[in-house]
Amino acid sequence: MGKVTGFLEIERKERPYAPVSERVRHFREFVQPLSEQETRDQAARCMDCGIPFCHEGCPVNNQIPDWNDLVYRDHWEEAIKNLHSTNNFPEFTGRICPAPCEASCTLNLDDNPVTIKTIECAIIDRAWEQGWVKPEPPTSKTGKKIAIIGSGPAGLACAQQLARVGHEVHVYDKHAKAGGLLRYGIPDFKMEKHHVDRRIEQMQAEGVVFHYGAHVGVNVPIEKIVKTCDAIVLAGGAEKPRDLPIPGRELDGIHFAMDYLPQQNRRVGNEPQEGVKPILAAGKHVIVIGGGDTGSDCIGTAARQGAASITQLEIMSQPPEHENKLLTWPDWPLKLRTSASQEEGVEREFSVMTQKFSGENGRVEKLHCVHVDDKFKHVPGSEFELKADLVLLAMGYVHPVHEGMLKNLGVALDKRGNVEANTLAYQTSIKKVFAAGDMRRGQSLVVWAIREGRQTAHAVDKFLVGSTNLPR
């Protein structure tokens, strides 16, 4: 694939970032694309592997060597057709996916994997620029009506697939606009929302109907939807955050990350927020508890809001800087990673447990912490305090919200509290109700959500008409 000797002749080159001093002044994307020739050169590095392990690393099973070869040979329109055959929204994954495909690349054995994510993003961005991405409405209708609850990546992928084969698809979302975490969780500096908007326009042209401000189980009865639809897909995400029930938790200034991040996204998007108390980091000492992507998003947002200082706490021990390839490859390795947001200014502390919050006049002022060993036992004499004006809890999500829709529906849950459904039929304990994405599998990546949305569409189509041409 690509140029036979390309990996020997061409060095890996990733998209550069705008300087920190510039990018922290705004909320726009700051990743600078490579030139067309540079992108083709990077595609030329793709090896003629006997087994393309990148296929296994990619949850949507992108045919990565194929479109790398097409880019190298300057067949960009064929490349986007190939890419769209497995991934409805490569502009999302090309920006916010952590690229497990690159970890699985054969060249990663030498720490120089093909820049798969960069090439993917270049293909879809070029496709939009050239007008190759167009609505694909069905040629006929099936007469079947489907409701999809949630307009995140799983719901959107499922809706688009089902609409294209002629089903009447209605998407319900409690927010004012579609996108789920793509719109309200991912900061604009990682992905601007016009990428979501133009996909929604495409889907509307394909016949998908969106219902906004429709909080199913609250102001829209799930019972009514069940009665009027031939199939229902639950794709509402895993929105129940993991809390930190320690002394002082009730103090003002302690918030869940997903109370904080959506506010800023709405500000950037000029959405009204009447009656909502602003959560802002300007001039404050900010503590982020949690070392994952959500915590990193909080750091980048706080930096742009003008925080006085930012400290990130992680209860796990610091991972190694480099993995042992012979033990981990081609699987995703546990190693120390530094995000673009962390590069913008943060103190990172590992092996830290917060024991309590304290403050005066009802506001948080301090965290009381202790270092822990690998078994999370306190290290004697390691107690310390941190000044805090704003604490953001970014410790992940435990399961979907049970109150409202799920309880009213009476759908079975698994041991983790997620909606129970397997990965073949995606069918819940209620025959015509299906589940996809984080609501079924728990908190995960956008690329897993797209995969599950597509596979659920396959299952729903087969359930409704007896057979399907939709891919799994």
C-alpha positions in Angstrom: 0.0 0.0 0.0 1.2 3.5 -0.6 4.8 3.7 -1.7 6.6 0.5 -1.1 9.7 2.1 0.4 7.8 5.1 1.7 8.2 4.2 5.4 12.0 4.0 4.9 12.3 7.3 3.0 9.7 9.6 4.7 9.7 10.6 8.4 6.4 10.8 10.4 5.0 14.3 10.4 2.0 15.2 12.5 -0.2 18.3 12.2 1.4 21.1 14.3 -0.4 23.2 16.9 -0.7 27.0 17.1 1.6 28.3 19.9 0.1 28.1 23.4 0.3 31.9 23.8 -2.0 32.3 20.8 -4.5 29.5 21.1 -5.4 30.1 24.8 -6.9 33.5 23.7 -9.8 31.9 21.8 -12.0 28.9 21.6 -11.4 28.1 17.9 -9.6 25.0 16.6 -5.8 25.4 16.7 -4.6 22.2 14.9 -2.9 23.3 11.6 -3.5 20.9 8.7 -0.6 19.6 6.6 -0.4 20.7 2.9 -1.8 18.4 0.3 1.7 17.1 -0.7 2.7 16.6 3.0 -0.5 14.5 3.5 0.2 12.4 0.4 3.7 11.8 1.7 2.4 10.7 5.0 0.0 8.3 3.3 2.9 6.9 1.3 4.4 5.7 4.6 1.7 3.0 4.9 3.3 -0.4 4.6 2.2 -3.4 2.7 1.5 -5.3 5.9 0.6 -8.9 5.7 -1.9 -8.3 8.4 -3.1 -4.7 8.8 -3.5 -4.5 12.6 -4.9 -1.0 12.2 -8.1 -2.6 11.1 -8.4 -4.3 14.5 -7.4 -1.2 16.4 -10.1 0.9 14.7 -13.6 0.2 16.3 -15.4 1.1 13.0 -12.9 -1.1 11.0 -11.9 1.7 8.7 -10.1 0.3 5.6 -7.1 2.4 6.4 -4.4 1.0 4.0 -6.9 1.3 1.2 -7.6 5.0 1.6 -4.0 5.7 2.4 -3.1 4.3 -1.0 -5.8 6.3 -2.7 -4.5 9.5 -1.1 -1.0 8.7 -2.1 -2.2 8.2 -5.7 -4.2 11.4 -5.6 -7.6 9.7 -5.8 -9.2 11.8 -3.1 -12.8 11.3 -4.1 -12.4 7.5 -4.1 -10.8 7.9 -0.7 -13.8 9.6 0.9 -16.1 7.0 -0.6 -14.1 4.3 1.0 -13.9 6.2 4.3 -17.6 6.8 4.4 -18.3 3.1 3.8 -17.3 2.4 7.4 -17.6 5.8 9.2 -20.5 8.2 8.9 -18.6 11.1 10.5 -14.8 11.0 9.9 -14.6 14.8 10.6 -15.5 13.9 14.2 -13.1 11.0 14.6 -10.4 12.9 12.7 -10.5 15.5 15.4 -11.4 13.9 18.7 -10.6 10.2 18.4 -7.5 9.1 20.4 -6.5 7.1 17.3 -6.2 3.5 18.6 -5.5 2.6 15.0 -2.1 4.4 15.2 -1.2 2.4 18.4 -1.9 -0.8 16.3 0.1 0.4 13.3 3.1 -1.9 12.5 5.3 1.2 12.4 4.4 1.9 16.0 6.8 -0.9 16.9 9.4 1.8 16.1 7.3 4.6 17.6 6.7 6.1 14.2 3.1 5.0 13.2 1.4 6.3 10.1 -0.4 9.6 10.8 -3.8 7.9 10.2 -5.9 10.4 12.1 -4.3 13.3 10.2 -4.9 11.7 6.8 -8.5 10.8 7.7 -9.3 14.4 8.7 -7.6 15.6 5.5 -9.8 13.4 3.4 -13.1 14.5 4.8 -12.1 18.2 5.0 -11.2 18.1 1.3 -14.4 16.3 0.5 -16.5 19.0 2.1 -14.5 21.7 0.4 -15.0 20.0 -3.0 -18.7 19.4 -2.5 -18.4 15.6 -2.6 -20.4 15.2 0.6 -24.1 15.3 -0.4 -27.4 14.1 1.0 -28.2 10.5 0.1 -32.0 10.3 0.4 -33.8 6.9 -0.1 -35.3 6.0 -3.4 -38.4 4.5 -1.7 -40.0 4.4 1.7 -40.7 1.3 3.9 -43.6 2.7 5.9 -41.8 1.9 9.2 -41.4 4.6 11.9 -38.4 4.7 14.2 -37.7 6.9 17.2 -34.1 7.5 18.3 -33.6 8.9 21.8 -30.5 11.0 21.9 -28.6 12.8 19.1 -25.0 12.0 20.1 -22.7 10.1 17.7 -24.5 6.8 18.3 -27.9 8.2 17.7 -26.8 10.2 14.6 -25.0 7.3 13.0 -28.0 5.0 13.6 -30.5 7.6 12.3 -28.5 8.3 9.1 -28.2 4.7 8.2 -31.9 3.9 8.8 -33.1 7.0 6.9 -31.0 6.1 3.9 -32.8 2.8 3.5 -36.3 4.4 3.6 -37.4 4.3 7.2 -39.2 7.3 8.8 -36.7 8.4 11.4 -37.4 10.8 14.3 -34.6 11.9 16.6 -35.5 13.2 20.1 -33.1 15.3 22.1 -33.6 17.2 25.4 -31.2 20.0 24.3 -31.8 23.0 21.9 -29.5 21.6 19.3 -28.3 18.1 18.1 -25.0 16.5 18.8 -25.0 15.3 22.4 -21.5 15.4 23.8 -20.1 16.4 20.4 -21.9 19.8 20.9 -22.1 20.2 24.7 -19.2 18.2 26.0 -16.3 18.6 23.5 -14.9 22.1 23.7 -14.9 24.2 20.5 -11.1 24.4 20.5 -11.1 20.6 19.8 -14.0 20.6 17.4 -16.0 23.6 16.2 -19.7 23.0 16.0 -20.2 23.9 12.3 -18.9 20.3 11.7 -22.0 19.0 13.6 -24.3 21.6 12.0 -23.6 20.6 8.4 -24.1 16.9 9.2 -27.5 17.7 10.7 -28.4 19.6 7.6 -27.3 16.6 5.5 -29.4 14.3 7.6 -32.5 16.5 7.4 -32.2 16.5 3.6 -32.1 12.7 3.9 -35.5 12.8 5.7 -34.4 12.6 9.4 -36.8 14.7 11.6 -35.2 16.2 14.8 -37.3 17.1 17.9 -35.5 19.5 20.2 -36.3 20.3 23.8 -37.9 16.9 23.9 -36.7 15.3 27.1 -38.1 11.8 26.8 -39.4 10.6 30.2 -39.8 14.1 31.4 -41.8 16.3 29.0 -42.3 13.6 26.3 -43.8 10.3 27.6 -41.8 7.3 26.5 -45.1 5.3 26.5 -46.5 7.5 23.7 -43.4 6.9 21.6 -43.5 3.1 22.1 -47.2 3.1 21.0 -46.6 5.1 17.8 -43.3 3.7 16.6 -42.3 0.4 15.1 -38.9 0.5 16.8 -37.1 2.6 19.4 -33.4 3.1 19.8 -32.1 4.3 23.2 -28.9 6.3 22.5 -29.0 8.8 25.3 -25.5 8.3 26.6 -24.1 7.5 30.1 -24.9 10.8 31.9 -24.7 9.8 35.6 -21.4 11.3 36.8 -19.2 9.6 39.4 -19.5 11.7 42.6 -17.0 12.3 45.4 -19.0 11.9 48.6 -16.6 13.2 51.2 -16.9 15.9 53.9 -17.4 19.3 52.4 -18.9 18.2 49.2 -21.9 20.5 49.7 -19.7 23.6 49.5 -20.3 26.1 46.7 -17.6 26.0 44.0 -17.6 22.3 43.6 -19.1 21.2 40.3 -19.3 18.2 38.0 -17.3 18.7 34.7 -20.5 18.3 32.7 -22.1 21.2 34.6 -19.1 23.3 33.6 -18.2 22.4 30.1 -21.6 22.8 28.4 -21.9 26.4 29.8 -18.8 27.5 27.8 -20.0 25.7 24.7 -23.3 27.4 24.9 -21.5 30.8 25.3 -19.5 30.1 22.2 -22.6 29.0 20.4 -24.6 32.1 21.6 -27.2 29.9 23.2 -29.3 31.5 25.9 -28.7 30.3 29.5 -31.4 32.1 31.5 -31.6 31.1 35.1 -28.2 29.3 35.1 -25.6 30.4 37.6 -22.3 30.9 35.6 -19.4 28.7 36.4 -16.2 30.5 35.4 -12.5 30.0 36.2 -11.3 33.6 35.6 -8.8 34.5 38.4 -9.5 31.3 40.3 -7.3 28.5 41.6 -8.8 25.6 39.8 -8.5 21.9 40.9 -9.6 19.2 38.4 -10.1 15.8 39.9 -9.8 13.1 37.3 -7.0 12.4 34.7 -9.0 11.5 31.6 -10.2 13.4 28.5 -12.9 15.2 30.4 -10.4 16.5 32.9 -8.2 17.6 30.1 -11.1 19.5 28.5 -11.7 21.3 31.8 -8.1 22.3 31.9 -8.1 23.8 28.4 -11.4 25.6 29.1 -10.2 27.0 32.4 -6.9 28.2 30.8 -8.9 30.1 28.2 -11.1 31.6 30.9 -8.1 33.0 32.6 -7.6 30.7 35.6 -5.0 31.9 38.2 -3.7 28.3 38.4 -4.8 24.8 37.4 -4.0 21.6 39.2 -5.1 18.1 38.0 -5.3 15.3 40.5 -5.3 11.6 39.5 -5.8 8.8 42.0 -3.9 6.3 39.8 -0.1 6.1 39.9 1.9 7.8 37.1 2.1 5.5 34.1 5.5 4.8 32.4 6.6 7.3 29.7 7.1 4.4 27.2 5.3 1.1 26.9 7.0 -2.3 26.4 6.0 -2.9 22.8 6.6 -6.6 23.0 4.0 -6.8 25.8 1.4 -4.3 24.5 1.4 -4.0 20.8 -1.0 -4.0 18.9 -3.2 -3.2 21.8 -3.8 0.3 23.3 -0.9 0.8 25.7 -1.0 2.3 29.2 1.6 5.1 29.1 2.0 8.7 30.1 0.2 11.0 27.7 0.2 14.8 27.7 -2.8 16.4 25.9 -2.7 19.8 24.1 -4.7 21.2 27.0 -2.2 19.9 29.6 0.6 21.6 27.6 -1.1 24.9 28.1 -0.3 25.0 31.8 -1.3 22.6 34.6 0.3 21.0 37.6 -0.3 17.2 37.4 -0.3 15.1 40.6 -0.6 11.4 40.6 -1.5 8.9 43.3 -3.6 11.5 45.2 -6.8 10.9 47.1 -8.9 13.9 48.3 -10.1 13.3 51.8 -12.2 16.4 52.4 -13.1 19.9 51.2 -13.1 22.8 53.6 -14.0 26.5 53.3 -15.7 29.5 54.9 -19.1 31.2 54.3 -20.3 28.2 52.4 -17.6 28.3 49.7 -14.7 25.9 49.1 -11.2 27.1 49.9 -9.1 24.1 50.4 -8.7 20.4 49.4 -7.2 18.1 52.0 -5.3 15.3 50.2 -3.1 12.4 50.8 -0.8 10.3 48.6 -1.8 6.6 48.1 0.1 3.5 47.0 -0.8 1.2 44.2 -3.6 -0.4 46.3 -5.0 3.1 47.2 -3.8 2.9 50.8 -2.7 6.1 52.5 1.0 6.7 52.5 1.8 7.8 56.2 2.9 11.4 56.5 2.0 12.3 53.0 -0.9 14.6 53.8 -1.1 18.0 52.1 -3.5 20.8 51.3 -4.3 22.7 48.1 -5.9 26.1 47.7 -9.0 25.9 45.6 -11.6 28.4 44.5 -13.2 26.1 41.9 -13.2 22.3 41.9 -14.3 20.3 38.9 -15.1 16.6 39.3 -14.1 14.8 36.1 -14.0 11.2 37.3 -16.1 9.6 34.6 -19.7 8.4 34.5 -21.1 5.3 36.2 -24.1 4.6 33.9 -27.1 6.2 32.2 -29.6 8.2 34.2 -32.2 5.7 35.4 -34.8 8.1 36.6 -37.5 9.0 34.0 -37.3 7.2 30.7 -35.5 4.0 31.7 -37.6 3.4 34.8 -40.8 4.3 33.0 -39.9 2.0 30.2 -39.0 -0.9 32.6 -36.1 -2.0 30.5 -33.6 -4.5 32.0 -30.2 -3.2 33.2 -26.9 -5.0 33.4 -24.7 -5.3 36.5 -23.1 -2.0 35.8 -26.4 -0.2 35.5 -26.3 0.1 31.7 -29.1 -0.9 29.4 -28.8 -4.6 28.8 -28.4 -5.6 25.1 -25.9 -7.7 23.3 -23.7 -6.7 20.3 -25.4 -8.9 17.8 -29.1 -7.9 18.0 -28.7 -4.8 20.2 -32.2 -5.6 21.5 -33.2 -4.8 25.0 -35.6 -6.8 27.2 -38.4 -5.1 25.3 -38.7 -6.6 21.9 -38.9 -3.5 19.7 -36.6 -1.4 21.9 -32.8 -1.3 21.1 -29.9 0.3 22.8 -26.6 1.7 21.4 -23.5 3.7 22.4 -22.7 4.7 26.0 -26.2 3.9 27.2 -25.5 0.3 26.4 -21.7 -0.1 26.8 -20.9 2.6 29.3 -18.7 5.7 28.9 -16.5 5.2 25.9 -15.1 6.8 22.7 -16.9 8.6 19.9 -15.6 6.0 17.5 -17.2 3.2 19.5 -20.5 5.2 19.6 -20.4 5.4 15.8 -19.8 1.7 15.5 -22.6 0.8 17.8 -25.0 3.2 16.0 -24.2 1.6 12.7 -24.5 -1.9 14.0 -27.8 -1.1 15.7 -29.2 0.3 12.5 -28.3 -3.0 10.8 -30.2 -4.9 13.6 -33.2 -2.6 13.5 -33.5 -2.8 9.7 -33.4 -6.6 9.9 -35.9 -6.6 12.7 -38.4 -4.4 10.7 -38.2 -5.9 7.2 -36.6 -9.3 7.7 -33.3 -8.6 5.9 -30.9 -5.7 5.5 -28.2 -4.4 3.2 -26.8 -2.1 5.9 -23.2 -3.0 7.0 -22.4 -4.2 10.5 
